[in-house]
Amino acid sequence: SSQTDCATCPLKAKCCPNTAFRKIARSIHEATRDVARRIAKTPEYLVSRCERKKVEMLFAHLKRIMKLDRLRLRGLTGATDEFTLAATVQNLRRMAKLLPHGPPITG
């Protein structure tokens, strides 16, 4: 605030008794943070947060369990191929859990 604002304020004695005015530091990124806080209060944000949690868990599984923390194939096509294979494996695992299990096959 400015000195003229503080001079007429009834709370000046409590707010800044030893100085002429009060200076509050505000980051240059604070406007962006305000926008993010506003967005975080919307119902759409809650939906996207739940969806993001599911996706992040899949990526964590890829990295930790399937050891996909480092790509082995070179280039964009190699990375695409490697992720496609990993996603296929994840989908097959998911399908195996969803399919009913019949009696074991004996030969």
Secondary structure as the mmCIF struct_conf table of DSSP 4:
data_model
#
loop_
_struct_conf.conf_type_id
_struct_conf.id
_struct_conf.beg_label_comp_id
_struct_conf.beg_label_asym_id
_struct_conf.beg_label_seq_id
_struct_conf.end_label_comp_id
_struct_conf.end_label_asym_id
_struct_conf.end_label_seq_id
HELX_RH_AL_P HELX_RH_AL_P1 GLN A 3 ALA A 7
TURN_TY1_P TURN_TY1_P1 THR A 8 THR A 8
TURN_TY1_P TURN_TY1_P2 PRO A 10 LEU A 11
HELX_RH_AL_P HELX_RH_AL_P2 LYS A 12 CYS A 15
BEND BEND1 PRO A 17 PHE A 21
TURN_TY1_P TURN_TY1_P3 ILE A 28 HIS A 29
HELX_RH_AL_P HELX_RH_AL_P3 GLU A 30 ALA A 40
TURN_TY1_P TURN_TY1_P4 LYS A 41 LYS A 41
BEND BEND2 THR A 42 THR A 42
HELX_RH_AL_P HELX_RH_AL_P4 PRO A 43 ARG A 64
TURN_TY1_P TURN_TY1_P5 ILE A 65 ILE A 65
BEND BEND3 MET A 66 MET A 66
BEND BEND4 ASP A 69 ARG A 70
BEND BEND5 LEU A 73 LEU A 73
HELX_RH_AL_P HELX_RH_AL_P5 GLY A 75 LEU A 98
BEND BEND6 LEU A 99 LEU A 99
HELX_LH_PP_P HELX_LH_PP_P1 PRO A 100 HIS A 101
HELX_LH_PP_P HELX_LH_PP_P2 PRO A 103 ILE A 105
#
